Amino acid sequence: MNFKKFIKLKEEIQQDEPMSEDEELLFNSLVQMVQQKEVSDCVAVKRRVNPWKILTPAISFLGIIAITLTFIFTLNRSKDFKYSDENIQSTESTFIDMNSEFKWFDLAYIEPYINKVFVSYDSISNDNLYYTCKAEIELSIIYLTVVINEKYDYKFEIANDAVSKELNDYSIIYSSESSRVDPQIKYMGWIKVETETVYFDYVQMPAMGDEAFFESIQQIIKLKN
């Protein structure tokens, strides 16, 4: 690969994704290596060196360049990669599979109250993104969505008056809405621990207030030991 072809390859890569400052420095260093290599090859040819002595290191050198360029190109793409909702599919799963895939959360308390579990995944990469389930505990109902892939941006709407509360093992962001018809309170919010986030929609019935809700949510959503 001569110097002109090398620069042309750089332009093709930049047309697809702009390089970062670090990637630009790495690429420029490779340009200098190519220039030095061309000079040394010319000198070697003039001295009538055995062509195989030139060809062997040249092949190795081009291999190193190819690997480096592939790394730059792949890294440049992966930085901005985003999952598309159009490619997300859901299928029925099991509580065992769901709970075992969690790194931080433990939902063992509500296992007897869960009917079905679903996992949503990206149909292109086959990466699992989140799990959903519903549990009915006496008269109360809770819908849970546990996002296990931190690269996926889950769309969750919550009231503007949401507040934060520090509990024993984690912080919780939530909002509440009382019903004027039924004796219930609806709580919405999320709990984020490291790379995982639990989004909940909890209907407390009968309505017993925030303190009862805090106690219940800490029983339902625990952290793994």
MDAnalysis code that builds the backbone (N, CA, C; Angstrom):
import MDAnalysis as mda
import numpy as np

u = mda.Universe.empty(675, n_residues=225, atom_resindex=np.repeat(np.arange(225), 3), trajectory=True)
u.add_TopologyAttr("name", ["N", "CA", "C"] * 225)
u.add_TopologyAttr("resid", np.arange(1, 226))
u.add_TopologyAttr("resname", ["MET", "ASN", "PHE", "LYS", "LYS", "PHE", "ILE", "LYS", "LEU", "LYS", "GLU", "GLU", "ILE", "GLN", "GLN", "ASP", "GLU", "PRO", "MET", "SER", "GLU", "ASP", "GLU", "GLU", "LEU", "LEU", "PHE", "ASN", "SER", "LEU", "VAL", "GLN", "MET", "VAL", "GLN", "GLN", "LYS", "GLU", "VAL", "SER", "ASP", "CYS", "VAL", "ALA", "VAL", "LYS", "ARG", "ARG", "VAL", "ASN", "PRO", "TRP", "LYS", "ILE", "LEU", "THR", "PRO", "ALA", "ILE", "SER", "PHE", "LEU", "GLY", "ILE", "ILE", "ALA", "ILE", "THR", "LEU", "THR", "PHE", "ILE", "PHE", "THR", "LEU", "ASN", "ARG", "SER", "LYS", "ASP", "PHE", "LYS", "TYR", "SER", "ASP", "GLU", "ASN", "ILE", "GLN", "SER", "THR", "GLU", "SER", "THR", "PHE", "ILE", "ASP", "MET", "ASN", "SER", "GLU", "PHE", "LYS", "TRP", "PHE", "ASP", "LEU", "ALA", "TYR", "ILE", "GLU", "PRO", "TYR", "ILE", "ASN", "LYS", "VAL", "PHE", "VAL", "SER", "TYR", "ASP", "SER", "ILE", "SER", "ASN", "ASP", "ASN", "LEU", "TYR", "TYR", "THR", "CYS", "LYS", "ALA", "GLU", "ILE", "GLU", "LEU", "SER", "ILE", "ILE", "TYR", "LEU", "THR", "VAL", "VAL", "ILE", "ASN", "GLU", "LYS", "TYR", "ASP", "TYR", "LYS", "PHE", "GLU", "ILE", "ALA", "ASN", "ASP", "ALA", "VAL", "SER", "LYS", "GLU", "LEU", "ASN", "ASP", "TYR", "SER", "ILE", "ILE", "TYR", "SER", "SER", "GLU", "SER", "SER", "ARG", "VAL", "ASP", "PRO", "GLN", "ILE", "LYS", "TYR", "MET", "GLY", "TRP", "ILE", "LYS", "VAL", "GLU", "THR", "GLU", "THR", "VAL", "TYR", "PHE", "ASP", "TYR", "VAL", "GLN", "MET", "PRO", "ALA", "MET", "GLY", "ASP", "GLU", "ALA", "PHE", "PHE", "GLU", "SER", "ILE", "GLN", "GLN", "ILE", "ILE", "LYS", "LEU", "LYS", "ASN"])
u.atoms.positions = np.array([
    [0.872, -1.202, 0.000],
    [0.000, 0.000, 0.000],
    [0.898, 1.238, 0.000],
    [0.813, 2.082, -1.051],
    [1.629, 3.283, -1.087],
    [0.960, 4.423, -0.338],
    [1.677, 5.529, -0.272],
    [1.209, 6.659, 0.536],
    [-0.119, 7.217, 0.019],
    [-0.267, 7.352, -1.310],
    [-1.495, 7.927, -1.869],
    [-2.700, 7.047, -1.584],
    [-2.542, 5.730, -1.721],
    [-3.650, 4.815, -1.442],
    [-4.018, 4.852, 0.044],
    [-3.007, 5.020, 0.873],
    [-3.251, 5.074, 2.312],
    [-4.098, 6.295, 2.685],
    [-3.780, 7.441, 2.086],
    [-4.540, 8.667, 2.346],
    [-5.962, 8.525, 1.804],
    [-6.103, 7.880, 0.639],
    [-7.437, 7.667, 0.068],
    [-8.286, 6.817, 0.991],
    [-7.674, 5.782, 1.602],
    [-8.392, 4.928, 2.545],
    [-8.842, 5.729, 3.756],
    [-8.005, 6.640, 4.213],
    [-8.370, 7.489, 5.346],
    [-9.594, 8.334, 5.014],
    [-9.610, 8.900, 3.797],
    [-10.744, 9.734, 3.400],
    [-12.027, 8.929, 3.334],
    [-11.954, 7.669, 2.891],
    [-13.147, 6.816, 2.821],
    [-13.692, 6.521, 4.201],
    [-12.790, 6.289, 5.156],
    [-13.224, 6.021, 6.531],
    [-13.880, 7.258, 7.127],
    [-13.298, 8.417, 6.886],
    [-13.837, 9.650, 7.465],
    [-15.177, 10.019, 6.859],
    [-15.424, 9.621, 5.621],
    [-16.735, 9.886, 5.037],
    [-17.827, 9.150, 5.764],
    [-17.507, 7.973, 6.305],
    [-18.503, 7.172, 7.033],
    [-18.662, 7.648, 8.470],
    [-17.562, 7.831, 9.193],
    [-17.610, 8.294, 10.581],
    [-16.396, 9.168, 10.846],
    [-16.553, 10.401, 11.331],
    [-15.401, 11.261, 11.648],
    [-14.536, 10.632, 12.726],
    [-13.219, 10.834, 12.602],
    [-12.305, 10.288, 13.599],
    [-12.215, 11.203, 14.812],
    [-11.977, 10.579, 15.948],
    [-11.729, 11.362, 17.146],
    [-10.293, 11.875, 17.108],
    [-9.937, 12.706, 18.085],
    [-8.582, 13.257, 18.131],
    [-7.541, 12.164, 18.322],
    [-7.830, 11.201, 19.216],
    [-6.885, 10.101, 19.462],
    [-6.726, 9.228, 18.225],
    [-7.844, 8.973, 17.526],
    [-7.781, 8.145, 16.318],
    [-7.006, 8.863, 15.216],
    [-7.147, 10.194, 15.138],
    [-6.424, 10.986, 14.144],
    [-4.921, 10.913, 14.385],
    [-4.510, 10.987, 15.655],
    [-3.087, 10.888, 15.995],
    [-2.535, 9.524, 15.619],
    [-3.312, 8.463, 15.908],
    [-2.871, 7.110, 15.582],
    [-2.745, 6.940, 14.079],
    [-3.703, 7.473, 13.348],
    [-3.675, 7.355, 11.890],
    [-2.473, 8.109, 11.315],
    [-2.185, 9.308, 11.808],
    [-1.050, 10.091, 11.326],
    [0.274, 9.385, 11.573],
    [0.353, 8.699, 12.715],
    [1.571, 7.945, 13.002],
    [1.756, 6.808, 11.995],
    [0.639, 6.207, 11.574],
    [0.710, 5.158, 10.560],
    [1.151, 5.731, 9.206],
    [0.696, 6.955, 8.906],
    [1.113, 7.616, 7.670],
    [2.631, 7.774, 7.636],
    [3.206, 8.203, 8.758],
    [4.656, 8.368, 8.838],
    [5.376, 7.037, 8.644],
    [4.784, 5.971, 9.212],
    [5.382, 4.644, 9.067],
    [5.371, 4.200, 7.597],
    [4.252, 4.501, 6.895],
    [4.163, 4.134, 5.478],
    [5.211, 4.880, 4.661],
    [5.366, 6.190, 4.952],
    [6.353, 6.983, 4.224],
    [7.767, 6.440, 4.443],
    [8.090, 6.139, 5.701],
    [9.412, 5.603, 6.029],
    [9.636, 4.261, 5.354],
    [8.555, 3.453, 5.293],
    [8.661, 2.135, 4.681],
    [8.925, 2.251, 3.193],
    [8.260, 3.196, 2.513],
    [8.460, 3.376, 1.090],
    [9.903, 3.809, 0.793],
    [10.426, 4.691, 1.633],
    [11.800, 5.158, 1.453],
    [12.781, 4.003, 1.619],
    [12.610, 3.220, 2.677],
    [13.525, 2.107, 2.941],
    [13.443, 1.053, 1.845],
    [12.225, 0.823, 1.294],
    [12.064, -0.153, 0.215],
    [12.782, 0.302, -1.042],
    [12.692, 1.606, -1.334],
    [13.383, 2.148, -2.504],
    [14.888, 1.986, -2.390],
    [15.402, 2.276, -1.200],
    [16.838, 2.129, -0.953],
    [17.255, 0.683, -1.110],
    [16.442, -0.216, -0.593],
    [16.767, -1.640, -0.666],
    [16.777, -2.130, -2.105],
    [15.845, -1.637, -2.926],
    [15.790, -2.046, -4.336],
    [17.022, -1.565, -5.087],
    [17.428, -0.318, -4.802],
    [18.605, 0.235, -5.469],
    [19.859, -0.572, -5.150],
    [19.901, -1.146, -3.955],
    [21.066, -1.943, -3.550],
    [20.962, -3.378, -4.053],
    [19.914, -3.693, -4.846],
    [19.698, -5.016, -5.404],
    [19.644, -6.087, -4.323],
    [18.888, -5.804, -3.278],
    [18.708, -6.794, -2.223],
    [17.764, -7.865, -2.734],
    [17.896, -9.087, -2.231],
    [17.000, -10.186, -2.577],
    [15.557, -9.743, -2.358],
    [14.679, -9.800, -3.381],
    [13.299, -9.303, -3.237],
    [12.519, -9.999, -2.134],
    [12.826, -11.255, -1.861],
    [12.074, -11.953, -0.803],
    [12.370, -11.377, 0.570],
    [13.572, -10.810, 0.731],
    [13.918, -10.183, 2.007],
    [13.134, -8.896, 2.195],
    [12.687, -8.300, 1.100],
    [11.869, -7.087, 1.175],
    [10.395, -7.439, 1.318],
    [9.964, -8.462, 0.565],
    [8.551, -8.821, 0.504],
    [8.014, -9.326, 1.840],
    [8.805, -10.151, 2.523],
    [8.325, -10.756, 3.773],
    [8.005, -9.717, 4.838],
    [8.917, -8.817, 5.188],
    [8.555, -7.789, 6.180],
    [7.477, -6.831, 5.675],
    [7.431, -6.636, 4.323],
    [6.402, -5.747, 3.777],
    [5.016, -6.321, 4.006],
    [4.879, -7.648, 3.803],
    [3.586, -8.304, 4.027],
    [3.181, -8.187, 5.496],
    [4.147, -8.421, 6.383],
    [3.864, -8.301, 7.818],
    [3.468, -6.881, 8.170],
    [4.167, -5.928, 7.572],
    [3.873, -4.521, 7.841],
    [2.464, -4.150, 7.398],
    [2.072, -4.608, 6.182],
    [0.730, -4.324, 5.675],
    [-0.332, -5.005, 6.521],
    [-0.004, -6.166, 7.064],
    [-0.947, -6.862, 7.945],
    [-1.218, -6.063, 9.204],
    [-0.155, -5.479, 9.766],
    [-0.309, -4.661, 10.961],
    [-1.183, -3.447, 10.672],
    [-0.965, -2.824, 9.504],
    [-1.765, -1.661, 9.120],
    [-3.226, -2.042, 8.968],
    [-3.486, -3.184, 8.318],
    [-4.870, -3.619, 8.097],
    [-5.591, -3.855, 9.415],
    [-4.893, -4.502, 10.364],
    [-5.498, -4.765, 11.674],
    [-5.772, -3.463, 12.405],
    [-4.831, -2.529, 12.333],
    [-4.992, -1.242, 13.021],
    [-6.160, -0.448, 12.444],
    [-6.249, -0.429, 11.111],
    [-7.345, 0.303, 10.474],
    [-8.695, -0.321, 10.800],
    [-8.732, -1.641, 10.844],
    [-9.978, -2.320, 11.208],
    [-10.386, -1.958, 12.624],
    [-9.401, -1.891, 13.517],
    [-9.682, -1.524, 14.913],
    [-10.227, -0.107, 14.995],
    [-9.616, 0.827, 14.259],
    [-10.074, 2.216, 14.267],
    [-11.493, 2.309, 13.739],
    [-11.742, 1.636, 12.627],
    [-13.047, 1.696, 11.981],
    [-14.138, 1.101, 12.875],
    [-13.829, -0.041, 13.488],
    [-14.801, -0.702, 14.367],
    [-15.066, 0.124, 15.609],
    [-14.007, 0.658, 16.218],
    [-14.152, 1.469, 17.419],
    [-14.966, 2.718, 17.129],
    [-14.711, 3.313, 15.983],
    [-15.423, 4.537, 15.616],
    [-16.923, 4.280, 15.454],
    [-17.302, 3.103, 14.965],
    [-18.704, 2.766, 14.788],
    [-19.365, 2.430, 16.115],
    [-18.647, 1.657, 16.968],
    [-19.263, 1.162, 18.201],
    [-19.546, 2.273, 19.197],
    [-18.801, 3.385, 19.123],
    [-19.005, 4.467, 20.075],
    [-20.407, 5.063, 19.958],
    [-20.913, 5.133, 18.732],
    [-22.194, 5.787, 18.494],
    [-23.320, 4.794, 18.241],
    [-23.073, 3.521, 18.505],
    [-24.091, 2.510, 18.228],
    [-25.279, 2.671, 19.172],
    [-26.483, 2.609, 18.582],
    [-27.704, 2.698, 19.377],
    [-28.682, 1.638, 18.904],
    [-29.373, 1.032, 19.867],
    [-30.397, 0.055, 19.514],
    [-31.622, 0.787, 18.968],
    [-32.210, 0.222, 17.937],
    [-33.405, 0.802, 17.336],
    [-34.640, 0.050, 17.825],
    [-35.656, 0.799, 18.237],
    [-36.894, 0.177, 18.705],
    [-37.563, -0.649, 17.613],
    [-37.286, -0.330, 16.364],
    [-37.876, -1.078, 15.257],
    [-37.368, -2.517, 15.201],
    [-36.194, -2.745, 15.781],
    [-35.597, -4.080, 15.723],
    [-35.824, -4.892, 17.003],
    [-36.594, -4.346, 17.931],
    [-36.806, -5.033, 19.206],
    [-37.972, -6.010, 19.093],
    [-37.732, -7.219, 19.570],
    [-38.765, -8.245, 19.606],
    [-38.843, -8.803, 21.023],
    [-40.004, -9.365, 21.370],
    [-40.220, -9.922, 22.710],
    [-40.653, -11.373, 22.602],
    [-40.254, -12.147, 23.587],
    [-40.642, -13.542, 23.650],
    [-40.812, -13.944, 25.108],
    [-41.602, -14.967, 25.341],
    [-41.830, -15.403, 26.720],
    [-40.572, -16.057, 27.285],
    [-40.306, -15.774, 28.534],
    [-39.135, -16.315, 29.202],
    [-39.576, -16.980, 30.512],
    [-38.648, -17.179, 31.418],
    [-38.953, -17.777, 32.722],
    [-38.385, -16.907, 33.824],
    [-38.918, -17.074, 35.014],
    [-38.405, -16.303, 36.142],
    [-36.946, -16.663, 36.426],
    [-36.612, -17.940, 36.304],
    [-35.239, -18.380, 36.579],
    [-34.263, -17.695, 35.627],
    [-34.600, -17.671, 34.336],
    [-33.714, -17.018, 33.362],
    [-33.593, -15.524, 33.653],
    [-34.712, -14.902, 33.981],
    [-34.707, -13.473, 34.263],
    [-33.854, -13.157, 35.487],
    [-34.137, -13.796, 36.584],
    [-33.446, -13.474, 37.836],
    [-31.958, -13.827, 37.769],
    [-31.615, -14.870, 37.007],
    [-30.215, -15.266, 36.889],
    [-29.408, -14.297, 36.031],
    [-30.104, -13.584, 35.130],
    [-29.398, -12.637, 34.265],
    [-29.164, -11.291, 34.948],
    [-29.887, -11.037, 36.020],
    [-29.670, -9.797, 36.770],
    [-28.324, -9.854, 37.482],
    [-27.587, -8.764, 37.409],
    [-26.323, -8.658, 38.130],
    [-26.512, -8.024, 39.500],
    [-27.532, -7.175, 39.642],
    [-27.673, -6.399, 40.871],
    [-28.992, -6.645, 41.597],
    [-30.055, -6.895, 40.866],
    [-31.370, -7.000, 41.501],
    [-31.787, -8.447, 41.739],
    [-32.647, -8.603, 42.734],
    [-33.177, -9.920, 43.089],
    [-34.682, -9.774, 43.309],
    [-35.485, -10.476, 42.500],
    [-36.936, -10.398, 42.595],
    [-37.542, -11.687, 43.156],
    [-36.756, -12.439, 43.905],
    [-37.206, -13.742, 44.404],
    [-38.474, -13.634, 45.256],
    [-38.658, -12.505, 45.929],
    [-39.813, -12.347, 46.818],
    [-41.129, -12.472, 46.063],
    [-41.182, -11.967, 44.831],
    [-42.458, -11.958, 44.102],
    [-42.579, -13.125, 43.118],
    [-41.636, -14.054, 43.128],
    [-41.721, -15.185, 42.190],
    [-43.067, -15.903, 42.263],
    [-43.620, -16.197, 43.458],
    [-44.903, -16.914, 43.507],
    [-46.079, -16.102, 42.956],
    [-45.897, -14.784, 42.841],
    [-47.003, -13.920, 42.421],
    [-46.931, -13.551, 40.934],
    [-45.881, -14.006, 40.256],
    [-45.699, -13.663, 38.844],
    [-46.333, -14.730, 37.960],
    [-47.084, -14.276, 36.980],
    [-47.720, -15.203, 36.051],
    [-46.810, -15.501, 34.864],
    [-46.420, -14.438, 34.123],
    [-45.574, -14.611, 32.949],
    [-44.420, -13.611, 32.963],
    [-43.340, -14.027, 32.309],
    [-42.148, -13.183, 32.168],
    [-41.821, -13.080, 30.682],
    [-41.479, -11.881, 30.241],
    [-41.109, -11.672, 28.838],
    [-39.738, -11.000, 28.767],
    [-38.964, -11.400, 27.771],
    [-37.672, -10.772, 27.523],
    [-37.727, -10.087, 26.173],
    [-37.211, -8.873, 26.096],
    [-37.146, -8.112, 24.850],
    [-35.690, -8.032, 24.414],
    [-35.462, -8.263, 23.133],
    [-34.098, -8.327, 22.621],
    [-33.998, -7.638, 21.266],
    [-32.762, -7.317, 20.894],
    [-32.497, -6.706, 19.601],
    [-32.367, -7.815, 18.560],
    [-33.223, -7.802, 17.543],
    [-33.252, -8.874, 16.561],
    [-32.035, -8.880, 15.634],
    [-31.271, -7.792, 15.610],
    [-30.070, -7.739, 14.768],
    [-28.875, -8.369, 15.478],
    [-28.640, -7.943, 16.712],
    [-27.486, -8.436, 17.467],
    [-27.830, -9.605, 18.389],
    [-29.139, -9.822, 18.631],
    [-29.627, -10.836, 19.582],
    [-29.256, -10.509, 21.025],
    [-28.929, -9.256, 21.292],
    [-28.624, -8.828, 22.662],
    [-29.921, -8.677, 23.456],
    [-29.968, -9.252, 24.651],
    [-31.109, -9.029, 25.539],
    [-31.053, -7.603, 26.080],
    [-32.217, -6.930, 26.093],
    [-32.267, -5.532, 26.518],
    [-32.979, -5.354, 27.852],
    [-34.157, -5.965, 27.994],
    [-34.891, -5.812, 29.252],
    [-35.911, -6.941, 29.437],
    [-36.325, -7.100, 30.699],
    [-37.345, -8.081, 31.066],
    [-38.571, -7.337, 31.607],
    [-39.740, -7.909, 31.373],
    [-40.975, -7.353, 31.926],
    [-41.766, -8.456, 32.608],
    [-42.464, -8.090, 33.680],
    [-43.310, -9.045, 34.382],
    [-44.359, -8.294, 35.195],
    [-45.373, -9.016, 35.608],
    [-46.466, -8.456, 36.403],
    [-46.684, -9.363, 37.602],
    [-46.864, -8.758, 38.774],
    [-47.105, -9.526, 39.993],
    [-48.331, -8.978, 40.717],
    [-49.187, -9.857, 41.146],
    [-50.375, -9.485, 41.911],
    [-50.198, -9.981, 43.338],
    [-50.031, -9.039, 44.252],
    [-49.796, -9.366, 45.664],
    [-51.025, -8.915, 46.446],
    [-51.848, -9.886, 46.812],
    [-53.146, -9.601, 47.423],
    [-53.936, -8.677, 46.482],
    [-54.289, -7.466, 46.907],
    [-55.044, -6.564, 46.041],
    [-54.146, -5.617, 45.258],
    [-52.886, -5.559, 45.618],
    [-51.951, -4.655, 44.939],
    [-51.380, -5.315, 43.684],
    [-51.048, -4.478, 42.711],
    [-50.487, -4.956, 41.443],
    [-49.239, -4.135, 41.120],
    [-48.192, -4.830, 40.643],
    [-46.979, -4.115, 40.240],
    [-46.511, -4.623, 38.879],
    [-46.212, -3.678, 38.001],
    [-45.639, -3.976, 36.692],
    [-44.166, -3.556, 36.738],
    [-43.302, -4.469, 36.336],
    [-41.862, -4.206, 36.409],
    [-41.218, -4.355, 35.040],
    [-40.324, -3.424, 34.743],
    [-39.462, -3.525, 33.568],
    [-38.028, -3.345, 34.043],
    [-37.220, -4.366, 33.844],
    [-35.835, -4.318, 34.313],
    [-34.913, -4.253, 33.105],
    [-34.286, -3.103, 32.905],
    [-33.365, -2.909, 31.782],
    [-31.992, -3.404, 32.194],
    [-31.496, -4.410, 31.489],
    [-30.209, -5.020, 31.843],
    [-29.086, -4.573, 30.918],
    [-29.428, -3.908, 29.832],
    [-28.421, -3.448, 28.875],
    [-28.319, -1.924, 28.987],
    [-27.229, -1.450, 29.537],
    [-27.089, -0.018, 29.806],
    [-26.956, 0.820, 28.533],
    [-26.720, 0.180, 27.391],
    [-26.630, 0.913, 26.135],
    [-28.007, 1.199, 25.547],
    [-29.033, 0.543, 26.098],
    [-30.374, 0.746, 25.577],
    [-31.082, 1.847, 26.359],
    [-31.653, 2.796, 25.626],
    [-32.347, 3.932, 26.234],
    [-33.842, 3.616, 26.300],
    [-34.298, 3.176, 27.466],
    [-35.704, 2.808, 27.632],
    [-36.545, 4.062, 27.831],
    [-37.641, 4.169, 27.077],
    [-38.512, 5.347, 27.164],
    [-39.504, 5.151, 28.309],
    [-39.415, 6.015, 29.310],
    [-40.287, 5.913, 30.479],
    [-40.737, 7.312, 30.867],
    [-42.043, 7.523, 30.892],
    [-42.591, 8.833, 31.228],
    [-43.063, 8.851, 32.678],
    [-42.737, 9.926, 33.370],
    [-43.108, 10.073, 34.770],
    [-43.544, 11.518, 35.007],
    [-44.355, 11.733, 35.999],
    [-44.871, 13.073, 36.284],
    [-43.732, 14.034, 36.637],
    [-43.968, 15.315, 36.375],
    [-42.946, 16.334, 36.639],
    [-42.673, 16.532, 38.127],
    [-43.608, 16.099, 38.979],
    [-43.416, 16.302, 40.413],
    [-42.727, 15.114, 41.071],
    [-42.032, 14.300, 40.286],
    [-41.324, 13.144, 40.848],
    [-40.278, 13.601, 41.854],
    [-40.105, 12.808, 42.907],
    [-39.152, 13.134, 43.968],
    [-38.216, 11.961, 44.193],
    [-37.138, 12.230, 44.908],
    [-36.156, 11.202, 45.221],
    [-36.231, 10.844, 46.699],
    [-36.074, 9.557, 46.981],
    [-36.108, 9.081, 48.361],
    [-34.980, 8.089, 48.566],
    [-34.200, 8.303, 49.620],
    [-33.092, 7.408, 49.943],
    [-33.611, 6.305, 50.853],
    [-33.558, 5.058, 50.360],
    [-33.981, 3.909, 51.147],
    [-32.756, 3.188, 51.696],
    [-32.958, 2.033, 52.283],
    [-31.850, 1.326, 52.943],
    [-30.741, 0.930, 51.967],
    [-31.124, 0.361, 50.802],
    [-30.126, -0.189, 49.884],
    [-29.946, 0.613, 48.605],
    [-30.846, 1.521, 48.315],
    [-30.770, 2.277, 47.070],
    [-31.660, 3.512, 47.146],
    [-31.487, 4.369, 46.155],
    [-32.349, 5.551, 46.022],
    [-33.485, 5.224, 45.059],
    [-34.597, 5.894, 45.246],
    [-35.755, 5.656, 44.401],
    [-36.306, 6.990, 43.906],
    [-36.622, 7.053, 42.622],
    [-37.271, 8.217, 42.025],
    [-38.731, 7.821, 41.774],
    [-39.668, 8.594, 42.290],
    [-41.064, 8.175, 42.143],
    [-42.016, 9.366, 42.159],
    [-43.208, 9.100, 41.658],
    [-44.323, 10.033, 41.762],
    [-45.547, 9.227, 42.180],
    [-46.531, 9.876, 42.764],
    [-47.727, 9.166, 43.236],
    [-48.983, 9.915, 42.802],
    [-50.058, 9.159, 42.665],
    [-51.328, 9.738, 42.257],
    [-52.458, 8.989, 42.952],
    [-53.239, 9.707, 43.727],
    [-54.363, 9.098, 44.449],
    [-55.599, 9.074, 43.553],
    [-56.412, 8.049, 43.730],
    [-57.636, 7.919, 42.957],
    [-58.797, 8.551, 43.712],
    [-59.634, 9.268, 42.993],
    [-60.809, 9.880, 43.608],
    [-61.984, 8.907, 43.666],
    [-61.843, 7.800, 42.952],
    [-62.931, 6.821, 42.883],
    [-62.623, 5.583, 43.711],
    [-61.453, 5.001, 43.476],
    [-61.077, 3.770, 44.172],
    [-60.148, 4.080, 45.349],
    [-60.163, 3.246, 46.381],
    [-59.268, 3.443, 47.540],
    [-57.865, 2.924, 47.231],
    [-57.177, 3.616, 46.325],
    [-55.859, 3.162, 45.908],
    [-54.945, 4.347, 45.606],
    [-53.641, 4.044, 45.571],
    [-52.636, 5.031, 45.180],
    [-51.759, 4.385, 44.111],
    [-51.490, 5.120, 43.054],
    [-50.636, 4.625, 41.985],
    [-49.255, 5.267, 42.098],
    [-48.216, 4.420, 42.160],
    [-46.828, 4.889, 42.230],
    [-46.104, 4.506, 40.933],
    [-45.339, 5.451, 40.426],
    [-44.501, 5.204, 39.248],
    [-43.088, 5.695, 39.533],
    [-42.099, 5.024, 38.961],
    [-40.739, 5.502, 39.154],
    [-39.705, 4.481, 38.742],
    [-38.485, 4.710, 39.189],
    [-37.413, 3.776, 38.843],
    [-36.356, 3.720, 39.944],
    [-35.595, 2.630, 39.890],
    [-34.471, 2.402, 40.795],
    [-33.287, 1.993, 39.931],
    [-32.210, 2.739, 40.000],
    [-31.020, 2.432, 39.200],
    [-29.869, 2.039, 40.117],
    [-29.280, 0.889, 39.837],
    [-28.103, 0.425, 40.568],
    [-27.064, -0.027, 39.543],
    [-25.972, 0.670, 39.482],
    [-24.881, 0.373, 38.560],
    [-25.394, 0.317, 37.114],
    [-25.362, -0.853, 36.487],
    [-25.701, -0.971, 35.066],
    [-27.149, -1.376, 34.814],
    [-27.951, -1.533, 35.854],
    [-29.327, -1.995, 35.695],
    [-30.315, -0.988, 36.275],
    [-31.498, -0.937, 35.673],
    [-32.543, -0.026, 36.134],
    [-33.875, -0.762, 36.161],
    [-34.585, -0.642, 37.283],
    [-35.926, -1.208, 37.406],
    [-36.937, -0.076, 37.308],
    [-37.845, -0.162, 36.347],
    [-38.950, 0.784, 36.207],
    [-40.206, 0.097, 36.750],
    [-40.974, 0.793, 37.563],
    [-42.135, 0.163, 38.173],
    [-43.387, 1.019, 38.020],
    [-44.497, 0.320, 37.985],
    [-45.831, 0.929, 37.975],
    [-46.618, 0.139, 39.019],
    [-46.821, 0.730, 40.187],
    [-47.341, 0.004, 41.349],
    [-48.675, 0.596, 41.817],
    [-49.686, -0.251, 41.884],
    [-50.999, 0.173, 42.365],
    [-51.190, -0.392, 43.780],
    [-51.182, 0.490, 44.748],
    [-51.332, 0.090, 46.148],
    [-52.815, 0.111, 46.531],
    [-53.309, -1.060, 46.935],
    [-54.713, -1.167, 47.320],
    [-54.832, -2.142, 48.501],
    [-55.442, -1.676, 49.589],
    [-56.001, -0.333, 49.811],
    [-54.895, 0.710, 49.981],
    [-55.243, 1.968, 49.836],
    [-54.277, 3.053, 49.942],
    [-53.798, 3.198, 51.374],
    [-52.499, 2.964, 51.591],
    [-51.930, 3.035, 52.942],
    [-50.834, 4.087, 53.072],
    [-50.496, 4.763, 51.971],
    [-49.541, 5.858, 52.065],
    [-48.115, 5.494, 51.703],
    [-47.261, 6.519, 51.722],
    [-45.884, 6.379, 51.261],
    [-45.050, 5.413, 52.098],
    [-45.171, 5.463, 53.405],
    [-44.341, 4.610, 54.254],
    [-44.607, 3.127, 53.973],
    [-45.878, 2.796, 53.769],
    [-46.218, 1.414, 53.421],
    [-45.659, 1.053, 52.049],
    [-45.661, 2.023, 51.135],
    [-45.106, 1.802, 49.802],
    [-43.604, 1.549, 49.872],
    [-42.876, 2.364, 50.655],
    [-41.432, 2.178, 50.791],
    [-41.108, 0.787, 51.349],
    [-41.876, 0.362, 52.321],
    [-41.652, -0.958, 52.910],
    [-41.916, -2.058, 51.880],
    [-42.987, -1.912, 51.111],
    [-43.339, -2.925, 50.115],
    [-42.317, -3.001, 48.992],
    [-41.898, -1.848, 48.483],
    [-40.989, -1.833, 47.347],
    [-39.635, -2.445, 47.700],
    [-39.210, -2.288, 48.958],
    [-37.950, -2.874, 49.383],
    [-38.046, -4.384, 49.575],
    [-39.253, -4.889, 49.788],
    [-39.451, -6.343, 49.827],
    [-39.494, -6.905, 48.425],
    [-40.132, -6.180, 47.523],
    [-40.296, -6.653, 46.155],
    [-38.969, -6.591, 45.385],
    [-38.257, -5.478, 45.517],
    [-36.999, -5.265, 44.781],
    [-35.847, -5.230, 45.771],
    [-35.095, -6.306, 45.792],
    [-33.940, -6.406, 46.673],
    [-32.646, -6.419, 45.852],
    [-31.547, -6.250, 46.526],
    [-30.254, -6.351, 45.890],
    [-29.645, -7.722, 46.152],
    [-28.913, -8.236, 45.184],
    [-28.269, -9.517, 45.365],
    [-27.106, -9.384, 46.350],
    [-26.893, -10.436, 47.095],
    [-25.811, -10.426, 48.093],
    [-24.446, -10.521, 47.422],
])
